[in-house]
Amino acid sequence: MVIETYAQGPGPVYARASELGRMLPPSLAYLGSWVEAHGLNRCFQLMETEEPSVFEKWIANWAEQV
């Protein structure tokens, strides 16, 4: 499970996701997510991989926003 806290609120994150998608490395699978109801500033994502190191690549794609 990944817990993201949005640095500048949800707007920039949703805009980038709409434009570029989730930007997942090939061996990282998105299973599902939900957003904290109060404030919409945290997202909980279920991910799956056999290679934990791929998280570093994915995190780098979003580092300035989450």
Distance bins in CASP14 RR format, pairs under 12 A and 6 or more apart:
PFRMAT RR
TARGET T0000
AUTHOR 0000-0000-0000
RMODE 2
METHOD distances of the structure
MODEL  1
1 30 0 0 0 0 0 1 0 0 0 0 0
1 31 0 0 0 0 1 0 0 0 0 0 0
1 32 0 0 0 0 1 0 0 0 0 0 0
1 33 0 0 0 0 1 0 0 0 0 0 0
1 34 0 0 0 0 0 1 0 0 0 0 0
1 42 0 0 0 0 0 1 0 0 0 0 0
1 43 0 0 0 0 0 1 0 0 0 0 0
1 44 1 0 0 1 0 0 0 0 0 0 0
1 45 1 0 0 1 0 0 0 0 0 0 0
1 46 1 0 1 0 0 0 0 0 0 0 0
1 47 1 0 0 1 0 0 0 0 0 0 0
1 48 0 0 0 0 0 1 0 0 0 0 0
1 55 0 0 0 0 0 1 0 0 0 0 0
2 22 0 0 0 0 0 1 0 0 0 0 0
2 24 0 0 0 0 0 1 0 0 0 0 0
2 28 0 0 0 0 0 1 0 0 0 0 0
2 30 0 0 0 0 1 0 0 0 0 0 0
2 31 0 0 0 0 0 1 0 0 0 0 0
2 32 0 0 0 0 0 1 0 0 0 0 0
2 33 0 0 0 0 1 0 0 0 0 0 0
2 34 0 0 0 0 0 1 0 0 0 0 0
2 42 0 0 0 0 0 1 0 0 0 0 0
2 43 0 0 0 0 1 0 0 0 0 0 0
2 44 1 0 0 1 0 0 0 0 0 0 0
2 45 1 0 1 0 0 0 0 0 0 0 0
2 46 1 0 0 1 0 0 0 0 0 0 0
2 47 1 0 1 0 0 0 0 0 0 0 0
2 48 0 0 0 0 0 1 0 0 0 0 0
2 49 0 0 0 0 0 1 0 0 0 0 0
2 52 0 0 0 0 0 1 0 0 0 0 0
2 55 1 0 0 1 0 0 0 0 0 0 0
2 58 0 0 0 0 1 0 0 0 0 0 0
2 59 0 0 0 0 1 0 0 0 0 0 0
2 62 0 0 0 0 1 0 0 0 0 0 0
2 66 0 0 0 0 1 0 0 0 0 0 0
3 33 0 0 0 0 0 1 0 0 0 0 0
3 34 0 0 0 0 0 1 0 0 0 0 0
3 35 0 0 0 0 0 1 0 0 0 0 0
3 36 0 0 0 0 1 0 0 0 0 0 0
3 41 0 0 0 0 0 1 0 0 0 0 0
3 42 1 0 0 1 0 0 0 0 0 0 0
3 43 1 0 0 1 0 0 0 0 0 0 0
3 44 1 0 1 0 0 0 0 0 0 0 0
3 45 1 0 0 1 0 0 0 0 0 0 0
3 46 0 0 0 0 0 1 0 0 0 0 0
3 47 0 0 0 0 0 1 0 0 0 0 0
3 66 0 0 0 0 1 0 0 0 0 0 0
4 10 0 0 0 0 1 0 0 0 0 0 0
4 13 1 0 0 1 0 0 0 0 0 0 0
4 14 0 0 0 0 0 1 0 0 0 0 0
4 17 0 0 0 0 0 1 0 0 0 0 0
4 22 0 0 0 0 0 1 0 0 0 0 0
4 33 0 0 0 0 1 0 0 0 0 0 0
4 34 0 0 0 0 0 1 0 0 0 0 0
4 35 0 0 0 0 1 0 0 0 0 0 0
4 36 0 0 0 0 1 0 0 0 0 0 0
4 40 0 0 0 0 0 1 0 0 0 0 0
4 41 0 0 0 0 1 0 0 0 0 0 0
4 42 1 0 0 1 0 0 0 0 0 0 0
4 43 1 0 1 0 0 0 0 0 0 0 0
4 44 1 0 0 1 0 0 0 0 0 0 0
4 45 1 0 0 1 0 0 0 0 0 0 0
4 47 0 0 0 0 0 1 0 0 0 0 0
4 58 0 0 0 0 0 1 0 0 0 0 0
4 59 0 0 0 0 1 0 0 0 0 0 0
4 61 0 0 0 0 0 1 0 0 0 0 0
4 62 1 0 0 1 0 0 0 0 0 0 0
4 63 0 0 0 0 0 1 0 0 0 0 0
4 65 0 0 0 0 1 0 0 0 0 0 0
4 66 1 0 1 0 0 0 0 0 0 0 0
5 13 0 0 0 0 0 1 0 0 0 0 0
5 35 0 0 0 0 0 1 0 0 0 0 0
5 36 0 0 0 0 1 0 0 0 0 0 0
5 39 0 0 0 0 0 1 0 0 0 0 0
5 40 0 0 0 0 0 1 0 0 0 0 0
5 41 1 0 0 1 0 0 0 0 0 0 0
5 42 1 0 1 0 0 0 0 0 0 0 0
5 43 0 0 0 0 1 0 0 0 0 0 0
5 44 0 0 0 0 0 1 0 0 0 0 0
5 62 0 0 0 0 0 1 0 0 0 0 0
5 65 0 0 0 0 0 1 0 0 0 0 0
5 66 1 0 0 1 0 0 0 0 0 0 0
6 12 1 0 0 1 0 0 0 0 0 0 0
6 13 1 0 1 0 0 0 0 0 0 0 0
6 14 0 0 0 0 1 0 0 0 0 0 0
6 15 0 0 0 0 0 1 0 0 0 0 0
6 16 0 0 0 0 0 1 0 0 0 0 0
6 17 0 0 0 0 0 1 0 0 0 0 0
6 35 0 0 0 0 1 0 0 0 0 0 0
6 36 0 0 0 0 1 0 0 0 0 0 0
6 39 0 0 0 0 1 0 0 0 0 0 0
6 40 1 0 0 1 0 0 0 0 0 0 0
6 41 1 0 1 0 0 0 0 0 0 0 0
6 42 1 0 0 1 0 0 0 0 0 0 0
6 43 1 0 0 1 0 0 0 0 0 0 0
6 62 0 0 0 0 1 0 0 0 0 0 0
6 64 0 0 0 0 0 1 0 0 0 0 0
6 65 1 0 0 1 0 0 0 0 0 0 0
6 66 1 0 1 0 0 0 0 0 0 0 0
7 13 0 0 0 0 1 0 0 0 0 0 0
7 41 0 0 0 0 1 0 0 0 0 0 0
7 42 0 0 0 0 0 1 0 0 0 0 0
7 62 0 0 0 0 1 0 0 0 0 0 0
7 63 0 0 0 0 1 0 0 0 0 0 0
7 64 1 0 0 1 0 0 0 0 0 0 0
7 65 1 0 1 0 0 0 0 0 0 0 0
7 66 1 0 0 1 0 0 0 0 0 0 0
8 14 0 0 0 0 0 1 0 0 0 0 0
8 15 0 0 0 0 0 1 0 0 0 0 0
8 16 0 0 0 0 0 1 0 0 0 0 0
8 41 0 0 0 0 1 0 0 0 0 0 0
8 64 0 0 0 0 1 0 0 0 0 0 0
8 65 1 0 0 1 0 0 0 0 0 0 0
8 66 0 0 0 0 1 0 0 0 0 0 0
9 15 0 0 0 0 0 1 0 0 0 0 0
9 16 0 0 0 0 0 1 0 0 0 0 0
9 35 0 0 0 0 0 1 0 0 0 0 0
9 36 0 0 0 0 0 1 0 0 0 0 0
9 39 0 0 0 0 1 0 0 0 0 0 0
9 40 1 0 0 1 0 0 0 0 0 0 0
9 41 1 0 1 0 0 0 0 0 0 0 0
9 42 0 0 0 0 1 0 0 0 0 0 0
9 43 0 0 0 0 0 1 0 0 0 0 0
9 65 0 0 0 0 1 0 0 0 0 0 0
9 66 0 0 0 0 1 0 0 0 0 0 0
10 16 0 0 0 0 0 1 0 0 0 0 0
10 17 0 0 0 0 1 0 0 0 0 0 0
10 18 0 0 0 0 0 1 0 0 0 0 0
10 35 1 0 0 1 0 0 0 0 0 0 0
10 36 0 0 0 0 1 0 0 0 0 0 0
10 39 0 0 0 0 1 0 0 0 0 0 0
10 40 1 0 1 0 0 0 0 0 0 0 0
10 41 1 0 0 1 0 0 0 0 0 0 0
10 42 0 0 0 0 1 0 0 0 0 0 0
10 43 1 0 0 1 0 0 0 0 0 0 0
10 65 0 0 0 0 1 0 0 0 0 0 0
10 66 0 0 0 0 1 0 0 0 0 0 0
11 17 0 0 0 0 1 0 0 0 0 0 0
11 18 0 0 0 0 1 0 0 0 0 0 0
11 19 0 0 0 0 0 1 0 0 0 0 0
11 35 0 0 0 0 0 1 0 0 0 0 0
11 39 0 0 0 0 0 1 0 0 0 0 0
11 40 0 0 0 0 1 0 0 0 0 0 0
11 41 0 0 0 0 0 1 0 0 0 0 0
11 43 0 0 0 0 0 1 0 0 0 0 0
11 65 0 0 0 0 1 0 0 0 0 0 0
11 66 0 0 0 0 0 1 0 0 0 0 0
12 18 0 0 0 0 0 1 0 0 0 0 0
12 19 0 0 0 0 0 1 0 0 0 0 0
12 41 0 0 0 0 0 1 0 0 0 0 0
12 62 0 0 0 0 0 1 0 0 0 0 0
12 64 0 0 0 0 1 0 0 0 0 0 0
12 65 1 0 1 0 0 0 0 0 0 0 0
12 66 0 0 0 0 1 0 0 0 0 0 0
13 19 0 0 0 0 0 1 0 0 0 0 0
13 20 0 0 0 0 0 1 0 0 0 0 0
13 21 0 0 0 0 0 1 0 0 0 0 0
13 22 0 0 0 0 0 1 0 0 0 0 0
13 23 0 0 0 0 0 1 0 0 0 0 0
13 33 0 0 0 0 0 1 0 0 0 0 0
13 35 0 0 0 0 1 0 0 0 0 0 0
13 40 0 0 0 0 1 0 0 0 0 0 0
13 41 0 0 0 0 1 0 0 0 0 0 0
13 42 0 0 0 0 0 1 0 0 0 0 0
13 43 1 0 0 1 0 0 0 0 0 0 0
13 45 0 0 0 0 0 1 0 0 0 0 0
13 61 0 0 0 0 0 1 0 0 0 0 0
13 62 1 0 0 1 0 0 0 0 0 0 0
13 63 0 0 0 0 0 1 0 0 0 0 0
13 64 0 0 0 0 0 1 0 0 0 0 0
13 65 1 0 1 0 0 0 0 0 0 0 0
13 66 1 0 0 1 0 0 0 0 0 0 0
14 20 0 0 0 0 0 1 0 0 0 0 0
14 21 0 0 0 0 0 1 0 0 0 0 0
14 22 0 0 0 0 0 1 0 0 0 0 0
14 35 0 0 0 0 1 0 0 0 0 0 0
14 40 0 0 0 0 1 0 0 0 0 0 0
14 43 0 0 0 0 1 0 0 0 0 0 0
14 65 0 0 0 0 0 1 0 0 0 0 0
14 66 0 0 0 0 0 1 0 0 0 0 0
15 21 0 0 0 0 0 1 0 0 0 0 0
15 65 0 0 0 0 1 0 0 0 0 0 0
16 22 0 0 0 0 1 0 0 0 0 0 0
16 23 0 0 0 0 1 0 0 0 0 0 0
16 61 0 0 0 0 1 0 0 0 0 0 0
16 62 1 0 0 1 0 0 0 0 0 0 0
16 63 0 0 0 0 0 1 0 0 0 0 0
16 64 0 0 0 0 1 0 0 0 0 0 0
16 65 1 0 0 1 0 0 0 0 0 0 0
16 66 0 0 0 0 1 0 0 0 0 0 0
17 23 0 0 0 0 1 0 0 0 0 0 0
17 24 0 0 0 0 0 1 0 0 0 0 0
17 30 0 0 0 0 0 1 0 0 0 0 0
17 33 0 0 0 0 0 1 0 0 0 0 0
17 35 0 0 0 0 0 1 0 0 0 0 0
17 43 0 0 0 0 0 1 0 0 0 0 0
17 45 0 0 0 0 0 1 0 0 0 0 0
17 61 0 0 0 0 0 1 0 0 0 0 0
17 62 0 0 0 0 1 0 0 0 0 0 0
17 65 0 0 0 0 1 0 0 0 0 0 0
17 66 0 0 0 0 0 1 0 0 0 0 0
20 61 0 0 0 0 1 0 0 0 0 0 0
20 62 0 0 0 0 0 1 0 0 0 0 0
20 65 0 0 0 0 0 1 0 0 0 0 0
21 30 0 0 0 0 0 1 0 0 0 0 0
21 58 0 0 0 0 0 1 0 0 0 0 0
21 61 0 0 0 0 1 0 0 0 0 0 0
21 62 0 0 0 0 0 1 0 0 0 0 0
22 28 0 0 0 0 1 0 0 0 0 0 0
22 29 0 0 0 0 0 1 0 0 0 0 0
22 30 1 0 1 0 0 0 0 0 0 0 0
22 31 0 0 0 0 0 1 0 0 0 0 0
22 32 0 0 0 0 0 1 0 0 0 0 0
22 33 0 0 0 0 1 0 0 0 0 0 0
22 43 0 0 0 0 0 1 0 0 0 0 0
22 45 0 0 0 0 1 0 0 0 0 0 0
22 47 0 0 0 0 1 0 0 0 0 0 0
22 58 0 0 0 0 1 0 0 0 0 0 0
22 61 0 0 0 0 1 0 0 0 0 0 0
22 62 0 0 0 0 1 0 0 0 0 0 0
23 30 0 0 0 0 0 1 0 0 0 0 0
23 54 0 0 0 0 0 1 0 0 0 0 0
23 57 0 0 0 0 1 0 0 0 0 0 0
23 58 1 0 0 1 0 0 0 0 0 0 0
23 59 0 0 0 0 0 1 0 0 0 0 0
23 60 0 0 0 0 1 0 0 0 0 0 0
23 61 1 0 1 0 0 0 0 0 0 0 0
23 62 1 0 0 1 0 0 0 0 0 0 0
23 63 0 0 0 0 0 1 0 0 0 0 0
23 65 0 0 0 0 0 1 0 0 0 0 0
23 66 0 0 0 0 0 1 0 0 0 0 0
24 30 1 0 0 1 0 0 0 0 0 0 0
24 31 0 0 0 0 0 1 0 0 0 0 0
24 45 0 0 0 0 0 1 0 0 0 0 0
24 47 0 0 0 0 1 0 0 0 0 0 0
24 48 0 0 0 0 0 1 0 0 0 0 0
24 49 0 0 0 0 1 0 0 0 0 0 0
24 54 0 0 0 0 1 0 0 0 0 0 0
24 55 0 0 0 0 0 1 0 0 0 0 0
24 57 0 0 0 0 1 0 0 0 0 0 0
24 58 1 0 0 1 0 0 0 0 0 0 0
24 59 0 0 0 0 0 1 0 0 0 0 0
24 61 0 0 0 0 1 0 0 0 0 0 0
24 62 0 0 0 0 0 1 0 0 0 0 0
25 47 0 0 0 0 0 1 0 0 0 0 0
25 49 0 0 0 0 1 0 0 0 0 0 0
25 50 0 0 0 0 0 1 0 0 0 0 0
25 51 0 0 0 0 1 0 0 0 0 0 0
25 52 0 0 0 0 0 1 0 0 0 0 0
25 53 0 0 0 0 1 0 0 0 0 0 0
25 54 1 0 1 0 0 0 0 0 0 0 0
25 55 0 0 0 0 1 0 0 0 0 0 0
25 56 0 0 0 0 1 0 0 0 0 0 0
25 57 1 0 1 0 0 0 0 0 0 0 0
25 58 1 0 1 0 0 0 0 0 0 0 0
25 59 0 0 0 0 0 1 0 0 0 0 0
25 60 0 0 0 0 0 1 0 0 0 0 0
25 61 0 0 0 0 1 0 0 0 0 0 0
26 49 0 0 0 0 1 0 0 0 0 0 0
26 50 0 0 0 0 0 1 0 0 0 0 0
26 51 0 0 0 0 1 0 0 0 0 0 0
26 54 0 0 0 0 1 0 0 0 0 0 0
26 57 0 0 0 0 1 0 0 0 0 0 0
26 58 0 0 0 0 0 1 0 0 0 0 0
27 47 0 0 0 0 0 1 0 0 0 0 0
27 48 0 0 0 0 1 0 0 0 0 0 0
27 49 1 0 1 0 0 0 0 0 0 0 0
27 50 1 0 0 1 0 0 0 0 0 0 0
27 51 1 0 1 0 0 0 0 0 0 0 0
27 52 0 0 0 0 0 1 0 0 0 0 0
27 53 0 0 0 0 1 0 0 0 0 0 0
27 54 1 0 1 0 0 0 0 0 0 0 0
27 55 0 0 0 0 0 1 0 0 0 0 0
27 57 0 0 0 0 1 0 0 0 0 0 0
27 58 0 0 0 0 0 1 0 0 0 0 0
28 45 0 0 0 0 0 1 0 0 0 0 0
28 46 0 0 0 0 0 1 0 0 0 0 0
28 47 1 0 0 1 0 0 0 0 0 0 0
28 48 1 0 0 1 0 0 0 0 0 0 0
28 49 1 0 1 0 0 0 0 0 0 0 0
28 50 0 0 0 0 1 0 0 0 0 0 0
28 51 1 0 0 1 0 0 0 0 0 0 0
28 52 0 0 0 0 1 0 0 0 0 0 0
28 53 0 0 0 0 0 1 0 0 0 0 0
28 54 1 0 1 0 0 0 0 0 0 0 0
28 55 1 0 0 1 0 0 0 0 0 0 0
28 56 0 0 0 0 0 1 0 0 0 0 0
28 57 0 0 0 0 1 0 0 0 0 0 0
28 58 1 0 1 0 0 0 0 0 0 0 0
28 59 0 0 0 0 0 1 0 0 0 0 0
28 61 0 0 0 0 0 1 0 0 0 0 0
29 45 0 0 0 0 0 1 0 0 0 0 0
29 46 0 0 0 0 1 0 0 0 0 0 0
29 47 1 0 0 1 0 0 0 0 0 0 0
29 48 1 0 1 0 0 0 0 0 0 0 0
29 49 1 0 0 1 0 0 0 0 0 0 0
29 50 0 0 0 0 1 0 0 0 0 0 0
29 51 0 0 0 0 0 1 0 0 0 0 0
29 54 0 0 0 0 0 1 0 0 0 0 0
29 55 0 0 0 0 0 1 0 0 0 0 0
29 58 0 0 0 0 0 1 0 0 0 0 0
30 43 0 0 0 0 0 1 0 0 0 0 0
30 45 1 0 0 1 0 0 0 0 0 0 0
30 46 1 0 0 1 0 0 0 0 0 0 0
30 47 1 0 0 1 0 0 0 0 0 0 0
30 48 0 0 0 0 1 0 0 0 0 0 0
30 49 0 0 0 0 0 1 0 0 0 0 0
30 58 0 0 0 0 1 0 0 0 0 0 0
31 44 0 0 0 0 0 1 0 0 0 0 0
31 45 1 0 0 1 0 0 0 0 0 0 0
31 46 1 0 1 0 0 0 0 0 0 0 0
31 47 1 0 0 1 0 0 0 0 0 0 0
31 48 1 0 1 0 0 0 0 0 0 0 0
31 49 0 0 0 0 0 1 0 0 0 0 0
32 43 0 0 0 0 0 1 0 0 0 0 0
32 44 0 0 0 0 1 0 0 0 0 0 0
32 45 1 0 0 1 0 0 0 0 0 0 0
32 46 1 0 1 0 0 0 0 0 0 0 0
32 47 0 0 0 0 1 0 0 0 0 0 0
32 48 0 0 0 0 1 0 0 0 0 0 0
33 42 0 0 0 0 0 1 0 0 0 0 0
33 43 1 0 1 0 0 0 0 0 0 0 0
33 44 1 0 0 1 0 0 0 0 0 0 0
33 45 1 0 1 0 0 0 0 0 0 0 0
33 46 1 0 0 1 0 0 0 0 0 0 0
33 47 0 0 0 0 1 0 0 0 0 0 0
34 40 0 0 0 0 0 1 0 0 0 0 0
34 42 0 0 0 0 1 0 0 0 0 0 0
34 43 1 0 0 1 0 0 0 0 0 0 0
34 44 1 0 1 0 0 0 0 0 0 0 0
34 45 0 0 0 0 1 0 0 0 0 0 0
34 46 0 0 0 0 1 0 0 0 0 0 0
35 41 0 0 0 0 1 0 0 0 0 0 0
35 42 1 0 0 1 0 0 0 0 0 0 0
35 43 1 0 1 0 0 0 0 0 0 0 0
35 44 1 0 0 1 0 0 0 0 0 0 0
35 45 0 0 0 0 1 0 0 0 0 0 0
35 66 0 0 0 0 0 1 0 0 0 0 0
36 42 1 0 1 0 0 0 0 0 0 0 0
36 43 1 0 0 1 0 0 0 0 0 0 0
36 44 1 0 0 1 0 0 0 0 0 0 0
37 43 0 0 0 0 0 1 0 0 0 0 0
37 44 0 0 0 0 0 1 0 0 0 0 0
41 65 0 0 0 0 0 1 0 0 0 0 0
41 66 0 0 0 0 1 0 0 0 0 0 0
42 66 0 0 0 0 1 0 0 0 0 0 0
43 62 0 0 0 0 0 1 0 0 0 0 0
43 65 0 0 0 0 0 1 0 0 0 0 0
43 66 1 0 0 1 0 0 0 0 0 0 0
44 66 0 0 0 0 0 1 0 0 0 0 0
45 55 0 0 0 0 0 1 0 0 0 0 0
45 58 0 0 0 0 0 1 0 0 0 0 0
45 59 0 0 0 0 0 1 0 0 0 0 0
45 62 0 0 0 0 0 1 0 0 0 0 0
45 66 0 0 0 0 0 1 0 0 0 0 0
47 54 0 0 0 0 1 0 0 0 0 0 0
47 55 1 0 0 1 0 0 0 0 0 0 0
47 58 0 0 0 0 1 0 0 0 0 0 0
47 59 0 0 0 0 0 1 0 0 0 0 0
48 54 0 0 0 0 0 1 0 0 0 0 0
48 55 0 0 0 0 0 1 0 0 0 0 0
49 55 1 0 0 1 0 0 0 0 0 0 0
49 56 0 0 0 0 0 1 0 0 0 0 0
49 57 0 0 0 0 0 1 0 0 0 0 0
49 58 0 0 0 0 1 0 0 0 0 0 0
51 57 0 0 0 0 1 0 0 0 0 0 0
51 58 0 0 0 0 0 1 0 0 0 0 0
52 58 0 0 0 0 0 1 0 0 0 0 0
52 59 0 0 0 0 0 1 0 0 0 0 0
53 59 0 0 0 0 0 1 0 0 0 0 0
53 60 0 0 0 0 0 1 0 0 0 0 0
54 60 0 0 0 0 0 1 0 0 0 0 0
54 61 0 0 0 0 0 1 0 0 0 0 0
55 61 0 0 0 0 0 1 0 0 0 0 0
55 62 0 0 0 0 0 1 0 0 0 0 0
55 63 0 0 0 0 0 1 0 0 0 0 0
56 62 0 0 0 0 0 1 0 0 0 0 0
56 63 0 0 0 0 0 1 0 0 0 0 0
57 63 0 0 0 0 0 1 0 0 0 0 0
58 66 0 0 0 0 0 1 0 0 0 0 0
59 65 0 0 0 0 0 1 0 0 0 0 0
59 66 0 0 0 0 1 0 0 0 0 0 0
60 66 0 0 0 0 0 1 0 0 0 0 0
END
